[in-house]
Amino acid sequence: MTESPRPRIMIVDDDEAMRRSMTFLFASVGLEAECHATADEFLAALSMRPRPGPGALILDVRMPGMSGLELQRRLADQDFPLPVVIVTGHGDVPMAVEALKAGAFDFIEKPFKEQYLLDTVEKAVRRSREVLTRDARRRTIEERHARLGRREKEVLERIMAGKPNKVVAYELDLSIKTIEAYRASIMTKMEAGSLAELARMIATVEPGTGSS
């Protein structure tokens, strides 16, 4: 069984003392921290590595150059997978609302209670694991779906629409036995144990459509 990767907490804050303090705090509970002083520095480091594993991103708001909220919006556009926790000494209600609407996991004002930050980050890490697991399953299903041939995809589309074999056979000008063979092949290639499981897989790949 593959060992789950250790979570990493990424910190972007121009305050060196705050970066050092949070690094020591996370180390006290066995969490590794990676620090950056500016958004540009963080983005440069991010571009040099594969997609991050489980963890969380802690952003200060007011920094030289790009602000934490601007960085948050840019990462959201890039489908960045880690939950974002905004930690700032210059917080106000409109700023918090903006951050949360943009998808922030939480918004914490300085000075903060260390235990509250730890609890928040722990929840964020759990969320990141859930997202990574979901994304990995989606990729697996997409890879299986890509193995289907053209005819199999045509049959699958009609199966997901709830059409019986005889209707599918008529629409595709094939025999019922041929449709049954295609259905069996689809179930095998998709590794689905039942029609219900197959439908859940297709819904995962194309939410809300129920079809290929």
C-alpha positions, 0 to 999 in steps of 0.5 A, spaced: 500 500 500 502 506 498 504 511 503 500 517 504 505 523 503 506 528 508 502 534 508 506 541 507 504 548 509 505 553 505 506 560 508 506 567 504 508 573 509 512 578 508 513 578 516 520 574 517 518 574 524 511 571 523 514 566 518 519 563 523 513 563 528 508 559 524 514 554 522 516 553 529 508 552 531 507 547 525 513 543 527 511 542 534 505 538 531 509 535 526 507 539 520 513 541 515 512 548 513 515 552 506 515 559 507 515 565 502 516 572 503 512 575 496 507 572 492 511 572 486 517 568 490 511 563 491 509 563 484 516 562 482 517 556 486 510 553 484 512 553 477 518 549 478 514 543 481 509 538 480 502 539 483 502 539 490 500 534 495 496 534 501 497 541 505 494 548 506 496 555 503 497 561 509 496 568 505 498 574 508 494 580 505 498 586 505 505 584 502 510 588 497 507 587 490 501 582 489 497 582 495 494 576 498 487 577 495 490 578 488 494 571 489 488 567 492 484 570 485 490 568 481 490 561 484 483 560 483 483 561 476 489 556 476 485 551 479 490 550 485 488 544 489 490 546 496 485 550 501 487 557 502 487 560 509 488 568 510 491 570 516 492 578 516 493 584 521 489 588 517 482 585 516 475 588 516 469 585 514 469 587 507 476 584 506 473 577 509 467 577 505 471 578 499 476 572 501 471 567 503 467 569 496 473 567 492 474 561 496 478 562 502 477 556 507 478 561 513 480 568 514 484 569 521 486 576 524 492 577 527 494 576 533 491 569 533 490 564 538 495 558 536 491 553 537 485 556 533 490 556 527 493 549 528 485 547 528 484 551 522 490 548 518 488 541 520 481 541 518 484 544 511 489 539 510 483 534 511 479 538 506 485 537 501 486 530 502 479 529 500 480 534 494 486 530 492 482 523 493 476 526 489 481 528 483 485 522 483 478 518 482 476 522 476 482 522 473 482 514 473 475 514 471 477 519 465 482 514 463 478 508 463 472 512 459 478 514 454 479 506 452 472 506 450 471 505 442 466 510 438 461 505 438 461 503 445 461 511 447 455 511 443 452 505 446 454 508 453 450 515 452 444 511 450 444 507 456 445 513 461 439 516 458 435 510 460 434 507 453 433 499 453 437 495 449 432 494 443 431 501 443 439 502 442 439 497 437 434 500 433 437 507 433 444 504 432 442 499 427 445 493 430 442 487 433 440 486 440 446 481 442 451 486 439 448 491 444 449 486 449 456 485 448 458 492 447 454 493 454 459 487 457 465 490 454 463 497 457 462 494 464 469 491 463 473 497 461 470 502 466 471 496 471 463 497 474 460 492 478 453 495 476 449 499 472 448 504 478 456 504 479 457 506 472 452 511 472 456 514 478 462 514 474 459 518 468 456 523 473 463 524 476 466 525 469 460 529 467 456 532 473 449 534 472 449 530 465 448 523 467 451 521 460 458 521 456 
